[in-house]
């Protein structure tokens, strides 16, 4: 089961407070501005800056 679409609409990046989007594999949330990936574990987004993974700008 994917993340709830209503939840996705209200979530924001904890670092910049900007919008986030679901990645292609639906395993995480991406902030394009900060270039961070917030993983989704057991259908729960882990929205901690220190837990986020840097993504490439490619």
C-alpha distance matrix in Angstrom:
0.0 3.8 6.8 8.6 11.2 14.0 13.6 13.7 16.9 18.6 18.0 20.9 22.1 24.0 26.7 27.8 26.0 25.0 22.0 19.0 16.6 13.3 14.5 14.4 12.1 9.6 10.7 13.1 15.0 18.4 21.6 24.0 27.0 26.7 25.2 22.8 19.2 17.3 14.8 11.4 11.6 9.5 7.4 11.1 13.1 16.4 18.8 22.0 24.5 25.8 22.4 21.7 22.6 25.1 24.3 27.0 28.4 28.4
3.8 0.0 3.8 6.4 8.4 11.6 10.9 10.4 13.6 15.6 14.8 17.6 18.8 20.9 23.6 24.4 22.6 21.4 18.3 15.3 12.8 9.6 11.3 11.6 9.9 6.8 8.5 10.2 11.6 14.9 18.0 20.3 23.3 23.3 21.9 19.6 16.2 14.5 12.5 9.4 10.8 9.9 6.9 9.8 10.8 14.4 16.3 19.7 21.8 23.5 20.4 19.2 20.1 22.3 21.4 24.1 25.2 25.4
6.8 3.8 0.0 3.8 6.2 8.7 7.4 7.1 10.6 12.1 11.2 14.2 15.7 17.7 20.6 21.4 19.4 18.5 15.6 12.8 11.0 8.7 11.2 12.7 11.7 7.9 9.1 9.4 9.8 13.4 16.0 18.7 21.3 21.2 20.3 17.9 14.9 12.7 11.4 8.3 10.2 9.8 6.0 7.7 8.2 12.0 13.4 17.0 19.3 21.4 18.5 17.4 18.9 21.1 20.6 23.6 24.5 25.2
8.6 6.4 3.8 0.0 3.8 5.5 5.3 6.4 8.9 10.5 10.8 14.3 16.6 18.6 21.7 22.1 19.5 18.7 15.7 13.7 12.3 10.8 14.0 15.4 14.9 11.3 12.8 12.7 12.3 15.6 17.6 20.3 22.6 22.9 22.5 20.3 17.6 15.4 14.6 11.6 13.4 12.6 8.8 9.8 10.5 14.3 15.1 18.9 21.2 23.6 21.1 20.1 21.9 24.0 23.5 26.3 26.9 27.7
11.2 8.4 6.2 3.8 0.0 3.8 5.4 5.0 6.3 9.0 10.1 13.3 15.9 18.4 21.3 21.0 18.3 17.0 13.7 12.1 10.5 9.8 13.3 14.7 15.2 11.7 14.0 13.4 12.2 14.8 16.4 18.7 21.0 21.9 21.6 20.0 17.7 16.1 16.0 13.6 16.2 15.8 12.0 12.7 12.5 16.1 16.2 20.0 21.9 24.7 22.4 20.8 22.4 24.0 23.1 25.6 25.6 26.4
14.0 11.6 8.7 5.5 3.8 0.0 3.8 5.4 5.2 6.8 9.0 12.4 15.7 17.7 20.9 20.5 17.3 16.5 13.6 12.9 12.4 12.5 16.2 18.1 18.6 15.1 16.8 15.7 14.1 16.5 17.5 20.0 21.7 22.6 23.0 21.2 19.4 17.4 17.8 15.5 17.8 17.4 13.6 13.5 13.3 16.7 16.2 20.0 22.0 25.0 23.2 21.8 23.9 25.5 25.1 27.7 27.6 28.7
13.6 10.9 7.4 5.3 5.4 3.8 0.0 3.8 5.4 5.4 6.2 10.0 12.9 14.6 17.9 18.1 15.1 14.8 12.3 11.2 11.3 11.3 15.0 17.4 17.6 13.9 14.9 13.4 11.7 14.4 15.4 18.4 19.9 20.3 20.7 18.6 16.7 14.3 14.8 12.6 14.9 14.8 11.2 10.4 9.8 13.0 12.6 16.3 18.5 21.4 19.6 18.5 20.9 22.8 22.8 25.7 25.9 27.4
13.7 10.4 7.1 6.4 5.0 5.4 3.8 0.0 3.8 5.6 5.4 8.4 11.0 13.5 16.3 16.2 13.5 12.4 9.4 7.9 7.5 8.0 11.7 14.3 15.0 11.5 12.9 11.0 8.8 11.2 12.2 14.9 16.8 17.4 17.6 15.8 14.1 12.3 13.2 11.6 14.6 15.4 11.8 11.1 9.5 12.7 11.9 15.7 17.3 20.3 18.5 16.8 18.7 20.1 19.7 22.4 22.4 23.8
16.9 13.6 10.6 8.9 6.3 5.2 5.4 3.8 0.0 3.8 5.8 8.3 11.6 14.2 16.9 15.9 12.8 11.5 8.6 8.6 8.9 10.5 14.2 16.7 18.0 14.8 16.4 14.4 11.6 13.1 13.3 15.5 16.9 18.1 18.9 17.7 16.6 15.2 16.6 15.3 18.4 19.1 15.4 14.6 13.0 15.7 14.3 17.9 19.1 22.5 21.2 19.3 21.2 22.2 21.7 24.1 23.6 25.1
18.6 15.6 12.1 10.5 9.0 6.8 5.4 5.6 3.8 0.0 3.8 6.5 10.2 12.0 15.0 14.4 10.9 10.6 8.8 9.4 11.0 12.7 16.4 19.3 20.3 16.9 17.8 15.4 12.6 14.1 13.7 16.4 17.1 17.8 19.2 17.7 16.9 15.0 16.7 15.6 18.4 19.2 15.8 14.1 12.4 14.6 12.7 16.0 17.4 20.9 20.0 18.5 21.1 22.2 22.4 25.1 24.7 26.6
18.0 14.8 11.2 10.8 10.1 9.0 6.2 5.4 5.8 3.8 0.0 3.8 7.0 8.8 11.9 11.9 8.9 9.0 7.4 7.2 9.2 10.9 14.2 17.5 18.3 15.0 15.3 12.5 9.6 11.1 10.8 14.0 14.7 14.9 16.1 14.2 13.4 11.4 13.4 12.8 15.7 17.1 14.0 11.9 9.4 11.2 9.0 12.4 13.7 17.2 16.2 14.8 17.4 18.7 19.1 22.0 22.0 24.1
20.9 17.6 14.2 14.3 13.3 12.4 10.0 8.4 8.3 6.5 3.8 0.0 3.8 6.1 8.7 8.1 5.2 5.5 5.1 5.9 9.2 11.7 14.5 18.1 19.3 16.5 16.5 13.1 9.7 10.0 8.4 11.5 11.5 11.7 13.5 12.0 12.2 10.9 13.8 14.2 17.3 19.3 16.7 14.3 11.1 11.9 8.9 11.5 11.8 15.5 15.3 13.4 15.9 16.6 17.3 20.0 19.6 22.2
22.1 18.8 15.7 16.6 15.9 15.7 12.9 11.0 11.6 10.2 7.0 3.8 0.0 3.8 5.4 5.7 4.7 5.3 6.2 6.2 9.7 12.1 14.0 17.7 18.9 16.5 15.9 12.2 8.9 8.4 6.3 9.6 9.2 8.4 10.4 8.8 9.7 8.8 12.3 13.7 16.8 19.4 17.3 14.7 11.1 10.9 7.5 9.2 8.6 12.4 12.5 10.3 12.8 13.3 14.3 17.1 17.0 19.9
24.0 20.9 17.7 18.6 18.4 17.7 14.6 13.5 14.2 12.0 8.8 6.1 3.8 0.0 3.8 6.0 5.4 8.0 9.8 9.9 13.3 15.3 17.1 20.9 21.6 19.1 17.9 14.3 11.6 11.5 9.5 12.8 11.8 10.1 12.5 10.4 11.5 10.0 13.3 14.8 17.3 19.9 18.3 15.1 11.8 10.5 6.7 7.2 6.7 10.4 11.4 10.2 13.3 14.2 16.1 19.1 19.4 22.5
26.7 23.6 20.6 21.7 21.3 20.9 17.9 16.3 16.9 15.0 11.9 8.7 5.4 3.8 0.0 3.8 5.9 8.1 10.7 11.1 14.6 16.8 18.0 21.7 22.8 20.8 19.6 15.8 13.1 11.9 9.2 11.7 9.8 7.6 10.6 9.3 11.6 11.2 14.8 17.0 19.6 22.6 21.2 18.2 14.6 13.0 9.4 8.8 6.5 10.0 11.8 10.1 12.6 12.6 14.7 17.3 17.4 20.8
27.8 24.4 21.4 22.1 21.0 20.5 18.1 16.2 15.9 14.4 11.9 8.1 5.7 6.0 3.8 0.0 3.8 5.3 8.7 10.3 13.9 16.8 18.2 21.9 23.5 21.6 20.9 17.2 13.9 12.1 8.7 10.4 7.9 7.2 10.7 10.6 13.2 13.3 17.0 19.0 22.0 24.9 23.0 20.2 16.6 15.7 12.1 12.3 10.2 13.7 15.2 13.0 15.0 14.3 15.7 17.7 16.9 20.3
26.0 22.6 19.4 19.5 18.3 17.3 15.1 13.5 12.8 10.9 8.9 5.2 4.7 5.4 5.9 3.8 0.0 3.8 6.9 9.0 12.8 15.8 18.0 21.6 23.1 20.7 20.5 16.8 13.4 12.4 9.4 11.7 9.9 10.0 13.1 12.4 14.1 13.5 17.0 18.3 21.3 23.7 21.4 18.7 15.3 15.1 11.4 12.5 11.6 15.3 16.3 14.4 16.8 16.7 17.8 20.0 19.3 22.4
25.0 21.4 18.5 18.7 17.0 16.5 14.8 12.4 11.5 10.6 9.0 5.5 5.3 8.0 8.1 5.3 3.8 0.0 3.8 6.7 10.2 13.7 15.7 19.1 21.2 19.1 19.3 15.8 12.1 10.5 7.4 8.9 7.6 8.9 11.5 11.6 13.2 13.4 16.8 18.1 21.5 23.9 21.4 19.2 15.7 16.1 12.8 14.4 13.3 17.1 17.5 14.9 16.6 16.1 16.4 18.3 17.0 19.8
22.0 18.3 15.6 15.7 13.7 13.6 12.3 9.4 8.6 8.8 7.4 5.1 6.2 9.8 10.7 8.7 6.9 3.8 0.0 3.8 6.9 10.5 12.9 16.1 18.3 16.1 16.9 13.6 9.9 8.7 6.6 8.3 8.6 10.3 11.8 11.7 12.4 12.5 15.4 16.2 19.8 22.0 19.1 17.5 14.2 15.4 12.7 15.1 14.6 18.3 17.9 15.1 16.6 16.4 16.0 17.9 16.8 19.0
19.0 15.3 12.8 13.7 12.1 12.9 11.2 7.9 8.6 9.4 7.2 5.9 6.2 9.9 11.1 10.3 9.0 6.7 3.8 0.0 3.8 7.0 9.4 12.8 14.7 12.5 13.2 9.9 6.1 5.3 4.7 7.2 8.9 9.9 10.3 9.5 9.3 9.4 12.0 12.8 16.6 18.8 16.1 14.8 11.4 12.8 10.9 13.6 13.4 16.7 15.7 12.7 14.0 14.1 13.5 15.8 15.3 17.2
16.6 12.8 11.0 12.3 10.5 12.4 11.3 7.5 8.9 11.0 9.2 9.2 9.7 13.3 14.6 13.9 12.8 10.2 6.9 3.8 0.0 3.8 6.4 9.4 11.5 9.5 11.0 8.5 5.4 5.3 6.7 8.3 11.1 12.3 11.6 10.9 9.6 10.1 11.7 12.1 15.9 17.9 15.0 14.6 11.7 13.8 12.8 15.8 15.8 18.8 17.1 14.1 14.7 14.9 13.6 15.6 15.2 16.4
13.3 9.6 8.7 10.8 9.8 12.5 11.3 8.0 10.5 12.7 10.9 11.7 12.1 15.3 16.8 16.8 15.8 13.7 10.5 7.0 3.8 0.0 3.8 6.6 8.1 5.7 7.7 6.0 4.6 6.2 9.2 10.8 14.1 14.6 13.1 11.8 9.4 9.5 9.9 9.7 13.3 15.1 12.4 12.7 10.4 12.9 13.0 16.1 16.7 19.1 16.7 14.0 14.3 15.2 13.7 16.0 16.3 16.9
14.5 11.3 11.2 14.0 13.3 16.2 15.0 11.7 14.2 16.4 14.2 14.5 14.0 17.1 18.0 18.2 18.0 15.7 12.9 9.4 6.4 3.8 0.0 3.8 5.6 5.2 6.6 5.7 5.8 6.2 9.7 10.6 14.2 14.5 12.1 11.1 8.4 9.7 9.6 10.3 13.7 15.8 13.8 14.4 12.1 14.0 14.5 17.1 17.2 19.1 16.5 13.6 12.9 13.5 11.4 13.4 14.0 14.2
14.4 11.6 12.7 15.4 14.7 18.1 17.4 14.3 16.7 19.3 17.5 18.1 17.7 20.9 21.7 21.9 21.6 19.1 16.1 12.8 9.4 6.6 3.8 0.0 3.8 5.5 7.9 8.6 9.5 9.9 13.2 13.5 17.2 17.8 15.0 14.4 11.8 13.2 12.5 12.7 15.6 17.3 15.4 16.8 15.1 17.2 18.1 20.7 20.8 22.5 19.7 16.9 15.7 16.2 13.5 14.8 15.5 14.6
12.1 9.9 11.7 14.9 15.2 18.6 17.6 15.0 18.0 20.3 18.3 19.3 18.9 21.6 22.8 23.5 23.1 21.2 18.3 14.7 11.5 8.1 5.6 3.8 0.0 3.8 5.4 7.7 10.0 11.4 15.1 16.0 19.6 19.5 16.7 15.3 12.1 12.8 11.0 10.7 13.0 14.4 13.2 15.0 14.0 16.0 17.7 20.1 20.8 21.9 18.8 16.5 15.4 16.6 14.5 16.3 17.7 17.0
9.6 6.8 7.9 11.3 11.7 15.1 13.9 11.5 14.8 16.9 15.0 16.5 16.5 19.1 20.8 21.6 20.7 19.1 16.1 12.5 9.5 5.7 5.2 5.5 3.8 0.0 3.8 5.7 7.7 10.2 13.8 15.4 18.8 18.7 16.5 14.7 11.2 11.0 9.2 8.1 10.7 11.9 10.0 11.7 10.8 13.4 15.0 17.9 19.0 20.5 17.4 15.3 15.1 16.8 15.2 17.6 18.9 18.8
10.7 8.5 9.1 12.8 14.0 16.8 14.9 12.9 16.4 17.8 15.3 16.5 15.9 17.9 19.6 20.9 20.5 19.3 16.9 13.2 11.0 7.7 6.6 7.9 5.4 3.8 0.0 3.8 7.3 10.0 13.6 15.7 18.8 17.9 15.7 13.2 9.4 8.7 6.1 5.4 7.7 9.8 8.8 10.0 9.0 10.8 13.0 15.4 16.7 17.7 14.2 12.6 12.5 14.7 13.8 16.7 18.5 18.9
13.1 10.2 9.4 12.7 13.4 15.7 13.4 11.0 14.4 15.4 12.5 13.1 12.2 14.3 15.8 17.2 16.8 15.8 13.6 9.9 8.5 6.0 5.7 8.6 7.7 5.7 3.8 0.0 3.8 6.6 10.1 12.5 15.4 14.4 12.5 9.8 6.2 5.3 4.1 4.9 8.4 11.2 9.7 9.6 7.2 8.7 10.0 12.5 13.4 14.9 11.8 9.7 10.0 12.1 11.5 14.7 16.3 17.3
15.0 11.6 9.8 12.3 12.2 14.1 11.7 8.8 11.6 12.6 9.6 9.7 8.9 11.6 13.1 13.9 13.4 12.1 9.9 6.1 5.4 4.6 5.8 9.5 10.0 7.7 7.3 3.8 0.0 3.8 6.8 9.7 12.3 11.8 10.5 8.2 5.6 5.0 6.3 7.3 11.1 13.7 11.6 10.7 7.5 9.0 8.9 11.7 12.2 14.5 12.2 9.5 10.4 11.8 11.3 14.3 15.2 16.7
18.4 14.9 13.4 15.6 14.8 16.5 14.4 11.2 13.1 14.1 11.1 10.0 8.4 11.5 11.9 12.1 12.4 10.5 8.7 5.3 5.3 6.2 6.2 9.9 11.4 10.2 10.0 6.6 3.8 0.0 3.8 6.0 8.9 8.6 7.1 5.8 4.6 6.3 8.7 10.7 14.4 17.3 15.4 14.3 10.9 11.6 10.6 12.7 12.0 14.5 12.9 9.4 9.5 9.7 8.7 11.3 11.7 13.5
21.6 18.0 16.0 17.6 16.4 17.5 15.4 12.2 13.3 13.7 10.8 8.4 6.3 9.5 9.2 8.7 9.4 7.4 6.6 4.7 6.7 9.2 9.7 13.2 15.1 13.8 13.6 10.1 6.8 3.8 0.0 3.8 5.5 5.6 5.6 5.4 6.6 8.2 11.5 13.6 17.2 20.2 18.1 16.6 12.9 13.0 11.0 12.6 11.2 14.1 13.5 10.1 10.6 9.9 9.4 11.7 11.3 13.8
24.0 20.3 18.7 20.3 18.7 20.0 18.4 14.9 15.5 16.4 14.0 11.5 9.6 12.8 11.7 10.4 11.7 8.9 8.3 7.2 8.3 10.8 10.6 13.5 16.0 15.4 15.7 12.5 9.7 6.0 3.8 0.0 3.8 5.7 4.9 7.0 8.8 11.4 14.4 16.7 20.3 23.3 21.3 20.0 16.4 16.6 14.7 16.0 14.1 16.8 16.4 12.7 12.3 10.5 9.0 10.0 8.5 11.0
27.0 23.3 21.3 22.6 21.0 21.7 19.9 16.8 16.9 17.1 14.7 11.5 9.2 11.8 9.8 7.9 9.9 7.6 8.6 8.9 11.1 14.1 14.2 17.2 19.6 18.8 18.8 15.4 12.3 8.9 5.5 3.8 0.0 3.8 5.6 8.1 10.9 13.1 16.6 19.0 22.5 25.6 23.6 21.9 18.1 17.9 15.3 16.0 13.6 16.5 16.9 13.5 13.5 11.3 10.9 11.7 9.9 13.0
26.7 23.3 21.2 22.9 21.9 22.6 20.3 17.4 18.1 17.8 14.9 11.7 8.4 10.1 7.6 7.2 10.0 8.9 10.3 9.9 12.3 14.6 14.5 17.8 19.5 18.7 17.9 14.4 11.8 8.6 5.6 5.7 3.8 0.0 3.8 5.4 9.0 11.1 14.6 17.5 20.7 24.0 22.6 20.5 16.7 15.7 13.2 13.2 10.3 12.9 13.6 10.3 10.4 8.4 9.0 10.5 9.9 13.4
25.2 21.9 20.3 22.5 21.6 23.0 20.7 17.6 18.9 19.2 16.1 13.5 10.4 12.5 10.6 10.7 13.1 11.5 11.8 10.3 11.6 13.1 12.1 15.0 16.7 16.5 15.7 12.5 10.5 7.1 5.6 4.9 5.6 3.8 0.0 3.8 6.9 10.1 13.1 16.2 19.4 22.8 21.6 20.0 16.3 15.5 13.8 14.1 11.5 13.4 13.3 9.6 8.4 5.9 5.4 7.0 6.9 10.2
22.8 19.6 17.9 20.3 20.0 21.2 18.6 15.8 17.7 17.7 14.2 12.0 8.8 10.4 9.3 10.6 12.4 11.6 11.7 9.5 10.9 11.8 11.1 14.4 15.3 14.7 13.2 9.8 8.2 5.8 5.4 7.0 8.1 5.4 3.8 0.0 3.8 6.5 9.7 12.9 15.9 19.4 18.4 16.6 13.0 11.8 10.4 10.6 8.5 10.3 9.7 5.9 5.5 4.7 5.7 8.9 10.0 12.9
19.2 16.2 14.9 17.6 17.7 19.4 16.7 14.1 16.6 16.9 13.4 12.2 9.7 11.5 11.6 13.2 14.1 13.2 12.4 9.3 9.6 9.4 8.4 11.8 12.1 11.2 9.4 6.2 5.6 4.6 6.6 8.8 10.9 9.0 6.9 3.8 0.0 3.8 6.2 9.4 12.5 16.0 15.0 13.7 10.3 9.6 9.3 10.3 9.4 11.0 9.0 5.4 5.1 6.3 6.6 10.1 11.9 13.9
17.3 14.5 12.7 15.4 16.1 17.4 14.3 12.3 15.2 15.0 11.4 10.9 8.8 10.0 11.2 13.3 13.5 13.4 12.5 9.4 10.1 9.5 9.7 13.2 12.8 11.0 8.7 5.3 5.0 6.3 8.2 11.4 13.1 11.1 10.1 6.5 3.8 0.0 3.8 6.7 9.6 13.1 12.1 10.2 6.7 5.8 5.9 7.6 8.1 9.8 7.2 4.8 6.7 9.2 10.2 13.9 15.6 17.7
14.8 12.5 11.4 14.6 16.0 17.8 14.8 13.2 16.6 16.7 13.4 13.8 12.3 13.3 14.8 17.0 17.0 16.8 15.4 12.0 11.7 9.9 9.6 12.5 11.0 9.2 6.1 4.1 6.3 8.7 11.5 14.4 16.6 14.6 13.1 9.7 6.2 3.8 0.0 3.8 6.3 9.9 9.6 8.4 6.0 5.7 7.9 9.6 10.9 11.7 8.2 7.1 8.1 11.2 11.9 15.5 17.7 19.2
11.4 9.4 8.3 11.6 13.6 15.5 12.6 11.6 15.3 15.6 12.8 14.2 13.7 14.8 17.0 19.0 18.3 18.1 16.2 12.8 12.1 9.7 10.3 12.7 10.7 8.1 5.4 4.9 7.3 10.7 13.6 16.7 19.0 17.5 16.2 12.9 9.4 6.7 3.8 0.0 3.8 6.7 5.8 5.3 4.2 6.0 8.8 11.3 13.5 14.5 11.1 10.5 11.9 15.0 15.3 18.8 20.8 22.0
11.6 10.8 10.2 13.4 16.2 17.8 14.9 14.6 18.4 18.4 15.7 17.3 16.8 17.3 19.6 22.0 21.3 21.5 19.8 16.6 15.9 13.3 13.7 15.6 13.0 10.7 7.7 8.4 11.1 14.4 17.2 20.3 22.5 20.7 19.4 15.9 12.5 9.6 6.3 3.8 0.0 3.8 5.3 5.2 6.4 7.1 10.8 12.6 15.2 15.5 11.8 12.4 13.8 17.3 18.0 21.5 23.8 24.9
9.5 9.9 9.8 12.6 15.8 17.4 14.8 15.4 19.1 19.2 17.1 19.3 19.4 19.9 22.6 24.9 23.7 23.9 22.0 18.8 17.9 15.1 15.8 17.3 14.4 11.9 9.8 11.2 13.7 17.3 20.2 23.3 25.6 24.0 22.8 19.4 16.0 13.1 9.9 6.7 3.8 0.0 3.8 5.5 8.4 9.9 13.4 15.6 18.5 18.9 15.4 16.1 17.6 21.0 21.5 25.0 27.2 28.1
7.4 6.9 6.0 8.8 12.0 13.6 11.2 11.8 15.4 15.8 14.0 16.7 17.3 18.3 21.2 23.0 21.4 21.4 19.1 16.1 15.0 12.4 13.8 15.4 13.2 10.0 8.8 9.7 11.6 15.4 18.1 21.3 23.6 22.6 21.6 18.4 15.0 12.1 9.6 5.8 5.3 3.8 0.0 3.8 6.6 9.5 12.4 15.2 18.1 19.2 15.9 16.0 17.7 20.7 21.0 24.3 26.0 27.0
11.1 9.8 7.7 9.8 12.7 13.5 10.4 11.1 14.6 14.1 11.9 14.3 14.7 15.1 18.2 20.2 18.7 19.2 17.5 14.8 14.6 12.7 14.4 16.8 15.0 11.7 10.0 9.6 10.7 14.3 16.6 20.0 21.9 20.5 20.0 16.6 13.7 10.2 8.4 5.3 5.2 5.5 3.8 0.0 3.8 6.3 9.0 11.8 15.0 16.2 13.3 13.7 16.0 19.2 20.0 23.6 25.3 26.7
13.1 10.8 8.2 10.5 12.5 13.3 9.8 9.5 13.0 12.4 9.4 11.1 11.1 11.8 14.6 16.6 15.3 15.7 14.2 11.4 11.7 10.4 12.1 15.1 14.0 10.8 9.0 7.2 7.5 10.9 12.9 16.4 18.1 16.7 16.3 13.0 10.3 6.7 6.0 4.2 6.4 8.4 6.6 3.8 0.0 3.8 5.8 9.0 11.8 13.5 10.8 10.5 13.0 15.9 16.7 20.3 21.9 23.6
16.4 14.4 12.0 14.3 16.1 16.7 13.0 12.7 15.7 14.6 11.2 11.9 10.9 10.5 13.0 15.7 15.1 16.1 15.4 12.8 13.8 12.9 14.0 17.2 16.0 13.4 10.8 8.7 9.0 11.6 13.0 16.6 17.9 15.7 15.5 11.8 9.6 5.8 5.7 6.0 7.1 9.9 9.5 6.3 3.8 0.0 3.8 5.8 8.8 10.0 7.3 7.9 10.9 14.1 15.8 19.5 21.4 23.5
18.8 16.3 13.4 15.1 16.2 16.2 12.6 11.9 14.3 12.7 9.0 8.9 7.5 6.7 9.4 12.1 11.4 12.8 12.7 10.9 12.8 13.0 14.5 18.1 17.7 15.0 13.0 10.0 8.9 10.6 11.0 14.7 15.3 13.2 13.8 10.4 9.3 5.9 7.9 8.8 10.8 13.4 12.4 9.0 5.8 3.8 0.0 3.8 6.5 8.9 7.6 7.4 11.0 13.5 15.4 19.0 20.3 22.9
22.0 19.7 17.0 18.9 20.0 20.0 16.3 15.7 17.9 16.0 12.4 11.5 9.2 7.2 8.8 12.3 12.5 14.4 15.1 13.6 15.8 16.1 17.1 20.7 20.1 17.9 15.4 12.5 11.7 12.7 12.6 16.0 16.0 13.2 14.1 10.6 10.3 7.6 9.6 11.3 12.6 15.6 15.2 11.8 9.0 5.8 3.8 0.0 3.8 5.5 5.2 6.4 10.2 12.7 15.4 19.0 20.6 23.5
24.5 21.8 19.3 21.2 21.9 22.0 18.5 17.3 19.1 17.4 13.7 11.8 8.6 6.7 6.5 10.2 11.6 13.3 14.6 13.4 15.8 16.7 17.2 20.8 20.8 19.0 16.7 13.4 12.2 12.0 11.2 14.1 13.6 10.3 11.5 8.5 9.4 8.1 10.9 13.5 15.2 18.5 18.1 15.0 11.8 8.8 6.5 3.8 0.0 3.8 5.4 5.2 8.6 10.2 13.2 16.6 18.0 21.2
25.8 23.5 21.4 23.6 24.7 25.0 21.4 20.3 22.5 20.9 17.2 15.5 12.4 10.4 10.0 13.7 15.3 17.1 18.3 16.7 18.8 19.1 19.1 22.5 21.9 20.5 17.7 14.9 14.5 14.5 14.1 16.8 16.5 12.9 13.4 10.3 11.0 9.8 11.7 14.5 15.5 18.9 19.2 16.2 13.5 10.0 8.9 5.5 3.8 0.0 3.8 5.6 8.3 10.4 13.9 17.2 19.3 22.3
22.4 20.4 18.5 21.1 22.4 23.2 19.6 18.5 21.2 20.0 16.2 15.3 12.5 11.4 11.8 15.2 16.3 17.5 17.9 15.7 17.1 16.7 16.5 19.7 18.8 17.4 14.2 11.8 12.2 12.9 13.5 16.4 16.9 13.6 13.3 9.7 9.0 7.2 8.2 11.1 11.8 15.4 15.9 13.3 10.8 7.3 7.6 5.2 5.4 3.8 0.0 3.8 6.6 9.8 12.8 16.4 18.9 21.4
21.7 19.2 17.4 20.1 20.8 21.8 18.5 16.8 19.3 18.5 14.8 13.4 10.3 10.2 10.1 13.0 14.4 14.9 15.1 12.7 14.1 14.0 13.6 16.9 16.5 15.3 12.6 9.7 9.5 9.4 10.1 12.7 13.5 10.3 9.6 5.9 5.4 4.8 7.1 10.5 12.4 16.1 16.0 13.7 10.5 7.9 7.4 6.4 5.2 5.6 3.8 0.0 3.8 6.7 9.4 13.0 15.2 17.8
22.6 20.1 18.9 21.9 22.4 23.9 20.9 18.7 21.2 21.1 17.4 15.9 12.8 13.3 12.6 15.0 16.8 16.6 16.6 14.0 14.7 14.3 12.9 15.7 15.4 15.1 12.5 10.0 10.4 9.5 10.6 12.3 13.5 10.4 8.4 5.5 5.1 6.7 8.1 11.9 13.8 17.6 17.7 16.0 13.0 10.9 11.0 10.2 8.6 8.3 6.6 3.8 0.0 3.8 6.4 9.9 12.7 15.0
25.1 22.3 21.1 24.0 24.0 25.5 22.8 20.1 22.2 22.2 18.7 16.6 13.3 14.2 12.6 14.3 16.7 16.1 16.4 14.1 14.9 15.2 13.5 16.2 16.6 16.8 14.7 12.1 11.8 9.7 9.9 10.5 11.3 8.4 5.9 4.7 6.3 9.2 11.2 15.0 17.3 21.0 20.7 19.2 15.9 14.1 13.5 12.7 10.2 10.4 9.8 6.7 3.8 0.0 3.8 6.8 9.4 12.1
24.3 21.4 20.6 23.5 23.1 25.1 22.8 19.7 21.7 22.4 19.1 17.3 14.3 16.1 14.7 15.7 17.8 16.4 16.0 13.5 13.6 13.7 11.4 13.5 14.5 15.2 13.8 11.5 11.3 8.7 9.4 9.0 10.9 9.0 5.4 5.7 6.6 10.2 11.9 15.3 18.0 21.5 21.0 20.0 16.7 15.8 15.4 15.4 13.2 13.9 12.8 9.4 6.4 3.8 0.0 3.8 6.5 8.6
27.0 24.1 23.6 26.3 25.6 27.7 25.7 22.4 24.1 25.1 22.0 20.0 17.1 19.1 17.3 17.7 20.0 18.3 17.9 15.8 15.6 16.0 13.4 14.8 16.3 17.6 16.7 14.7 14.3 11.3 11.7 10.0 11.7 10.5 7.0 8.9 10.1 13.9 15.5 18.8 21.5 25.0 24.3 23.6 20.3 19.5 19.0 19.0 16.6 17.2 16.4 13.0 9.9 6.8 3.8 0.0 3.8 5.5
28.4 25.2 24.5 26.9 25.6 27.6 25.9 22.4 23.6 24.7 22.0 19.6 17.0 19.4 17.4 16.9 19.3 17.0 16.8 15.3 15.2 16.3 14.0 15.5 17.7 18.9 18.5 16.3 15.2 11.7 11.3 8.5 9.9 9.9 6.9 10.0 11.9 15.6 17.7 20.8 23.8 27.2 26.0 25.3 21.9 21.4 20.3 20.6 18.0 19.3 18.9 15.2 12.7 9.4 6.5 3.8 0.0 3.8
28.4 25.4 25.2 27.7 26.4 28.7 27.4 23.8 25.1 26.6 24.1 22.2 19.9 22.5 20.8 20.3 22.4 19.8 19.0 17.2 16.4 16.9 14.2 14.6 17.0 18.8 18.9 17.3 16.7 13.5 13.8 11.0 13.0 13.4 10.2 12.9 13.9 17.7 19.2 22.0 24.9 28.1 27.0 26.7 23.6 23.5 22.9 23.5 21.2 22.3 21.4 17.8 15.0 12.1 8.6 5.5 3.8 0.0
